[in-house]
Amino acid sequence: MRTVSGRRNRTALILGGGSMLVAALWIASAATPLVDRWPEAAPHLPHGDSLLGEALAAQGDLLLPAAAAVAVVVTVAGFLLLAAQLPRAPQRNPLRITGGDDRVLGSVNPGVLERALVDAMKSVSGVTDASVRLGGGVGAPWIRATVTVAQEAEAGWVAESVRERLIDDVSVVLGTAPVRVDLLLRLRSVRAPHTAQLRGSDARTTEAATA
Amino acid sequence: MSANPGPLTRRPARSLPALLLAVTAITAGAAAAWLLGAYAIDAAWPAPVAGLVSALAGMRLDALPILIGAGALGLFGLALVICAIVPGDPVLREILADGTPGQAAVSRRDLALRVRRSVEHVDGVQGARVSVRRKRVDVVVRTPVEDTGAVLRRSRASVETAVEQLRPVTPLRPRVRVARTR
């Protein structure tokens, strides 16, 4: 299952939105009598009676390079944030199977194990499609699986069977039980039929009966 | 070590506001970089925007267009901050909790569709609209049948069965209403 980092997005939104808000309030303060009320801050506040061009020119020669640098940084940050919206699957790495004295006996590509687990999940009745992600190393593996459950199957039973099957298989292969097994169920729900329908097996029985 | 994937039922990632912010940042940043770059090289503003720049430079800081621009910027910023702070309703709902470590979850959309399809199988029901709220399932059933009481009773039983089968960890109370179609 691929996800987008919500924490990163929310941080970016607070930083971006907050700086826009502060900038807007700073500009809008030119129309308020804030400068008269608070003379100490006058050098840092905009004055309503000055022209925009003069106010910028008063900042000296440093303004142009600083503004150009800020513009480039903002553009790059925008591209990075845009790239962060592509959903990513959780990271995984090769599973190193070690002996009793921590000597590496062999490595397993998680992809190989994942394919085997997908086949095992699909063999559970009621599961029409499955995918799985295995990570965390041999010492503390975690599993994140997605299964599509048929309409007529009992979702509770399917979920329980799939999770048990995953725990058993991973425990047998890696020697340690997974620390967590997350399962996303996609429920297939079929529309109620508007006309009378015979299922395939019923139709054959009927044909056999009439023959 | 691999990153721990975190819980399944997390708050929404706020992709759409982040996308808006990213596009705004790219547009504004690229436009500013182009303007300032052109000014640094030619020592003059580029021809297409020279008029606009001189008009802006001659404007007082408390002029109406500048205040309107500041207001729009402030509102946009405020909206983004609110999006970041408000937790939002998780897209996935945890169901079927048992002793196994980890979570089983189903999307709110799948849950609503399952309830809807189940209600649609009830006799006398023409159609249904289902929305899954935080602690409630709202179902509006359309029926042409005059005896709406019976339809309501059967629909409610059907909704309860569909929800009970999934055993949501946060209990969902069904609220069923019947609308008569003419």
Contacts between the chains, C-beta under 8 A, distances in Angstrom:
chain1	res1	chain2	res2	distance
A	1	B	8	8.0
A	3	B	5	7.8
A	3	B	10	7.8
A	3	B	13	7.0
A	4	B	13	4.2
A	4	B	15	5.4
A	5	B	13	6.8
A	6	B	10	6.2
A	6	B	11	5.9
A	6	B	12	6.8
A	6	B	13	3.8
A	6	B	14	6.4
A	9	B	13	5.4
A	9	B	14	4.8
A	9	B	15	6.7
A	9	B	17	7.6
A	9	B	18	4.1
A	9	B	84	7.7
A	10	B	14	6.0
A	10	B	84	4.3
A	10	B	85	8.0
A	11	B	84	7.7
A	12	B	18	6.0
A	12	B	21	6.4
A	13	B	14	6.2
A	13	B	17	5.7
A	13	B	18	6.2
A	13	B	21	6.2
A	13	B	80	4.8
A	13	B	81	6.8
A	13	B	83	5.8
A	13	B	84	3.7
A	14	B	80	7.9
A	14	B	81	5.9
A	14	B	84	4.6
A	14	B	85	7.5
A	16	B	21	4.7
A	16	B	25	6.8
A	16	B	77	7.5
A	16	B	80	6.0
A	17	B	21	7.3
A	17	B	76	7.5
A	17	B	77	4.3
A	17	B	78	6.9
A	17	B	79	7.2
A	17	B	80	3.0
A	17	B	81	4.0
A	17	B	83	7.7
A	17	B	84	6.7
A	18	B	77	6.7
A	18	B	81	5.8
A	19	B	77	7.3
A	20	B	73	5.3
A	20	B	74	6.9
A	20	B	76	6.0
A	20	B	77	3.0
A	20	B	80	7.2
A	21	B	74	5.5
A	21	B	77	3.7
A	21	B	78	5.6
A	21	B	81	6.5
A	22	B	77	7.9
A	23	B	70	7.8
A	23	B	73	6.5
A	23	B	77	7.8
A	24	B	70	4.5
A	24	B	71	6.9
A	24	B	73	4.3
A	24	B	74	3.1
A	24	B	77	6.3
A	25	B	70	7.9
A	25	B	74	6.4
A	27	B	61	7.3
A	27	B	66	6.5
A	27	B	67	7.7
A	27	B	69	7.7
A	27	B	70	4.0
A	27	B	73	7.9
A	28	B	67	6.1
A	28	B	70	4.6
A	28	B	71	6.9
A	28	B	74	6.9
A	30	B	61	3.9
A	30	B	62	4.7
A	30	B	66	7.8
A	31	B	61	7.9
A	31	B	62	4.1
A	31	B	67	5.7
A	46	B	61	4.9
A	47	B	61	6.5
A	48	B	60	6.6
A	48	B	61	5.4
A	48	B	62	3.5
A	49	B	60	6.6
A	49	B	61	7.7
A	49	B	62	7.6
A	50	B	60	7.3
A	50	B	61	5.9
A	51	B	57	6.8
A	51	B	58	6.0
A	51	B	59	6.7
A	51	B	60	6.1
A	51	B	61	7.5
A	52	B	56	5.7
A	52	B	57	5.5
A	52	B	58	7.6
A	52	B	59	5.1
A	52	B	60	7.6
A	52	B	61	6.1
A	52	B	66	7.1
A	53	B	54	8.0
A	53	B	56	7.6
A	53	B	57	2.9
A	53	B	58	6.4
A	55	B	61	6.3
A	56	B	57	7.6
A	64	B	36	6.3
A	64	B	39	7.1
A	64	B	40	6.5
A	67	B	32	6.8
A	67	B	36	5.7
A	68	B	32	7.8
A	68	B	33	6.5
A	68	B	36	4.3
A	68	B	37	6.8
A	68	B	40	6.9
A	70	B	32	7.7
A	71	B	28	8.0
A	71	B	29	5.0
A	71	B	30	7.7
A	71	B	32	3.7
A	71	B	33	4.1
A	71	B	36	6.1
A	72	B	29	7.0
A	72	B	33	5.5
A	73	B	29	7.6
A	74	B	25	5.1
A	74	B	28	6.6
A	74	B	29	3.5
A	74	B	32	7.6
A	75	B	25	6.9
A	75	B	26	5.7
A	75	B	29	3.3
A	75	B	30	5.2
A	75	B	33	6.1
A	76	B	29	7.8
A	77	B	25	5.9
A	77	B	29	7.8
A	78	B	21	7.7
A	78	B	22	4.8
A	78	B	23	7.2
A	78	B	24	7.4
A	78	B	25	3.1
A	78	B	26	3.7
A	78	B	27	8.0
A	78	B	29	5.9
A	79	B	22	7.5
A	79	B	26	6.2
A	81	B	18	6.0
A	81	B	21	6.4
A	81	B	22	3.9
A	81	B	25	6.9
A	82	B	19	7.1
A	82	B	22	4.1
A	82	B	23	7.3
A	82	B	26	6.9
A	84	B	18	7.4
A	85	B	15	5.3
A	85	B	18	6.1
A	85	B	19	5.6
A	85	B	22	7.1
A	90	B	2	6.8
A	90	B	3	6.0
A	90	B	5	4.1
A	91	B	2	4.9
A	91	B	3	5.0
A	92	B	2	5.5
A	93	B	1	7.9
A	93	B	2	5.7
A	133	B	5	7.6
A	135	B	2	3.9
A	135	B	3	7.7
A	135	B	5	7.0
A	136	B	1	7.3
A	136	B	2	5.2
A	136	B	4	7.2
A	137	B	1	6.3
A	137	B	2	6.7
A	142	B	4	6.9
A	142	B	5	6.5
A	142	B	102	7.6
A	143	B	102	7.5
A	144	B	5	5.4
A	144	B	8	7.7
A	151	B	117	7.4
A	154	B	165	6.7
A	155	B	95	7.7
A	155	B	96	7.4
A	155	B	106	7.7
A	155	B	165	6.1
A	155	B	166	5.7
A	156	B	96	5.3
A	156	B	165	6.3
A	156	B	166	7.1
A	156	B	167	6.3
A	159	B	95	7.6
A	159	B	96	5.0
A	159	B	104	4.8
A	160	B	96	7.2
A	160	B	98	6.5
A	163	B	98	7.9
A	163	B	100	5.1
A	163	B	102	7.5
A	163	B	104	7.1
A	164	B	100	7.9
A	167	B	100	7.0
A	178	B	101	7.6
A	178	B	102	7.7
A	179	B	101	6.2
A	180	B	101	4.6
A	180	B	102	3.6
A	180	B	103	7.9
A	181	B	100	5.8
A	181	B	101	6.7
A	181	B	102	4.1
A	182	B	5	7.0
A	182	B	7	7.9
A	182	B	8	4.9
A	182	B	102	4.6
A	182	B	103	5.2
A	182	B	104	7.6
A	182	B	105	7.4
A	183	B	102	7.2
A	183	B	103	7.4
A	183	B	104	4.4
A	183	B	105	7.3
A	184	B	8	6.4
A	184	B	92	6.8
A	184	B	104	7.9
A	184	B	105	5.5
A	184	B	106	7.4
A	184	B	107	7.7
A	185	B	95	7.4
A	185	B	104	6.4
A	185	B	105	7.1
A	185	B	106	4.8
A	185	B	110	7.4
A	186	B	106	7.7
A	186	B	107	7.4
A	186	B	110	6.1
A	187	B	106	6.2
A	187	B	110	4.4
A	187	B	111	7.5
A	187	B	113	7.1
A	187	B	114	4.9
A	189	B	110	7.5
A	189	B	113	4.8
A	189	B	114	4.9
A	189	B	116	7.4
A	189	B	117	3.9
A	189	B	118	7.9
A	190	B	117	6.6
A	191	B	117	6.7
A	191	B	120	7.1
A	192	B	117	6.7
A	192	B	120	4.1
A	192	B	121	4.8
